[in-house]
Amino acid sequence: MGTIYYMQNDTNKNQNPDSNQEAGTPPSDTQNDPDNQEVPANIPTPDLNGDWPLKQNPSEKSDTDEHWTSVITVFPKPIIPCYFCDTSEYGLVRFLNAAAGYDPFQIYINKQLAVNGLDNGDMSQYGRVSTKMQTVTVEGQNGYVYLEKQIEVSLGQAMTVAVINSDTGLEIMEIMDEYCNGGINTGCFRVCNLSITNRKVNVFLNGGVLTFKEVDYKEVTGFKYLKTGFYLVSVISSNVQSENILLSSNIYIRGNASYTLYVFNWSNTMNAIRILIVEDRRN
């Protein structure tokens, strides 16, 4: 199962015990930092299988500071037969639309439709794709071809192909979805900044229990470990003249799960960003 947490924002405006922790060394259970303690047993685990209300996208002309928040739960299903395979060897590919200012896309793999109506902030399920060079085509609903690019699909590996804004228009970026095995009491967290306007962001969990500083545009950080429990995730501008919190969200970290926080734009203006937190669990 994969769970997608999704936030958006329309505003225009230290202690770090785990900040150097790499994915090969889980955090010690003996740390005394109160932010790193296990969640008490009387705090219920959220129902990640329930239905969650969605809200409409904010207007680009809005001057409110309200944060729109929604949680989307998806249940990836096996794709049988292997739609984009012509051999017995394949990898997994999914698509993310992180581009602002465009109508929904149609995505093709070797001229075969893979995803239809992929809007800003949408992510597809994984599909099986042959392990070789494949041509990805991004089209508008009217058939206009925005770009074509080859990607390399690796045997047994999973990747997210993100459609993003660049200085010259649209671009696609390949993001390897590495699995981080933290164990039953530990999850893994990383950040990917795809915002064309906020090219450096800081991400704090629980005010500094885990930090990712000055994450560059198109950078994918390594995984860091977190104990299971509830956390407050804050995305902050790294502009030295304006270190405003752009948005924040609560998240429950589950054991043996990997989390990627994507930062991208809903409008091509400064600080008009969204975040998408994707949970991946390997069966």
N, C-alpha and C positions, 0 to 999 in steps of 0.2 A: 504494500500500500504506500502511496505517496500522498503527503499532505501539503497543500500550498497555502501559506499565509500571505495576504495581499493588503498593502496599505498604499494610500496615495495622499498627496499634500498639495495645496494650491497656494501656500503662503509665499511671500517674497522675502521673505526675510531669512596621594594616588598610589593609590596602592594598586599593584597589578600582579598578583601572585602567579597568574597563568599566562601572562603575555608572551613569555618566551618559550612556552611549552610547545613542543613539536608533536606531530601526530604519532610518533613512535614511542612516546613516554606518557602514559596516562597520569592524571593528577593523583597525588597521594590522598588517601582517605583520612590522614591524620592532620591535615591542615586545620588551623584554628580560626581562620578568617570566617566571620559569620556569614558573609555572602556566599561562601563556598560550601556551606553545610547542606546536608541532605534535607529535603523538604519534609516537614513533619507529617506523620501518617494521617492526621486529621484533615489535611488539605486534599480535597478530591482531585483526581486526575481529570482534566477536561474531556468531554465526550467528543473525540475527534471524528466520530462517525456520524454525528448529528447534522442536521441541516442548519445552515447559517444564513442570515439575511444579507443581501447584497445592496449596496447603495449606488446611485448613479454617479458617473464621473463629474468632478467639479467643473464649473464653467471657468474658462480662462479669464473671464472678466470679473470673477468674484473677488471681493476684497475681504472675505471672512477668514478667520484663523482656524476655523473648524477643520479637524482631521477626519476624512472619510476612512472608515475601516471596514474591511470585510474579510472573512475567512472562507476559502474555497477548499473543499475536500474532494479529491479525485481518487478513483480506484483504477489504476492501470490494469488492463486486462491483456492476456497474451494475444498476440496477433497471429492467427493461424488461418490460412497459410502465411508464409513469409513473403509479404507483398513485394518487397524490393530485392528479392534474392534470386540469383541464378546459380548459386553453389550451396553446399552444405555448411559453409563457413560464413558467419555473419557477426555484426556488432549491433548495438542499439543506438538509435538516433531519435532525439525529440527536438522540437522547435519552440523558441521563445520570441515573441514580438516585443522588443524593447525600443522600438523606434517611434518617436513622436511626430505628429504632423501628417500622417498618412492614413488613408482608409484601410480596412482590413485586407490582408494579403492572402493570395493563394500560393502554396509552396509545392513545388514539384521536385521529384528525384528522378533523374533520367527521363524526363517528359511524362512521368506518371504522377498523378495528383496524390500528394501525401497529406496536406492539411488545407482545408478550405475555410475562409472567414477568420483568419488569425488576427485578432485585434490587438491594440496596444495593451500590454499586460497579460495577454493570453499565453499559455504554455500547452503544448500538445502532450499526449502520451508518447511513450517510447514505441518505435517501430523497428522491426528487424530489417537490416540492410546488409547486402553482400559486402564482404571485406575486400574492398578495392577502392580506387578513385571513383567517386560518384559526382554527377553534376547536379547542383542545387539551383533551381530557378525561382526567383521571387517575382510574382506578378501581382498587379492590381486586379480588382474584380472585373475590370473592363478588358483584361487581357494584356495590358501594358506591361512589358518586361522591364523591371527596375534593375535587376542584376542577375547574372549567372556566375557561379563560381564552383570549382571542384573542391570537394572535401575528401579526406582519406578516412575510411572506416576501418578500424582495427579489430582484429579477431577477439571476440569476447569482451570488448570494451564498450562503455556507454559514453555518449557525448550529448551535450546540449548545443544546438546551433542557434545563436542569437542574431536576430536582425536588428541592427543598431544604426543610430545617426552617426555620421562622420562629417569631417570638414568638406567633403566632396559629394555628399548625398548619402545614399544607403550603403551599408556594408554588412557582411555576415562574419561572425566570430565563432570559432570552434572552442568549446569549453569542455575539457575532459571531466567526466563525473566520476572521480576516484572515490572508492569506498574506504571509509575510515572506521575501523573496528575498535570501538572504545570499550566494549564489554557491556554487561547488563546494567551497570550503574553509571555509565558515562556515554555522552553523545559528543559529536564533533561539529564544529562550526567554522565557516569561512565566509569571505565577502568577495563579491565581484562588482566592480564599479563600471557601469555602462552609460553613465550620464555625460552627455556632450557639453553641458553647461557647468556642472560641478565636477571638475576634473580631479579634485582631491577631496576626499571625505574622511571623516573619523567615525568609527562605529564603536560604541561603548555598550557593554552589558552590565547591568546593575551598577552603573556609575563608575565602572573601572575594574570590576572583577575580571573582565576580559576586554582587551582593547585592540583595535586595528586602526593605526594612525596613518593619515595621509595616503589612503588607498587611491592610486592613480586611475585615471580613465583607461579602461580595457585591462586593468590588473585583476588577476584572480589570486587571492592570498592562499597560503597553505591552511590546512585544518589546524584548529586548536581544540583542546579537550575541555568539556564542561560536565560537571556532575548533573545528574538528572534533577529536574525541578523547574520552577517558574523563574523567568528572567525578564527584565525590562530592557529592550533593545532600543538604543537611541542613535540616530544618524545626525551628525553634527557637521556644519561647514568647517572646512579647515582653513578658510580665509582668515588671516591673522587679524583683519579689521572687523570680522563678523563671525564669531564662533557660536552662532545661534543653533539651537536644536531644530532641525528641519522637520523631523517627525519622530515618533516613538511608538512602540508596540510591545505588548506582552507576548511571551512565547513560553511554551512548555517544552523543555528538552527531554526527550526520551532516550533510554539506554539503547546502545547498539544502533544508533541512527545518525545519519549525516545531514547537516543543514547548510544550505547555501543561501546567503542574503544577496539578492540582486538589487542594485540601485540603478534607476534609469529615469528618463523624463516622461511626463505626460504632456508637457508643453516645452517648446524650445526657448524657455526663459529661465533665468537664474533662479535656483532653489525650487523650481516646479518639478519635484521629483516624486517618484513612487518607489516602494520597496516590495519585493516579492521574496518571501522566505519559503524555500522548498525543502521538504523533508524526504530523504531517500532511505529506504530500508531494503536490504538485500535478503531475499528469501533463502 
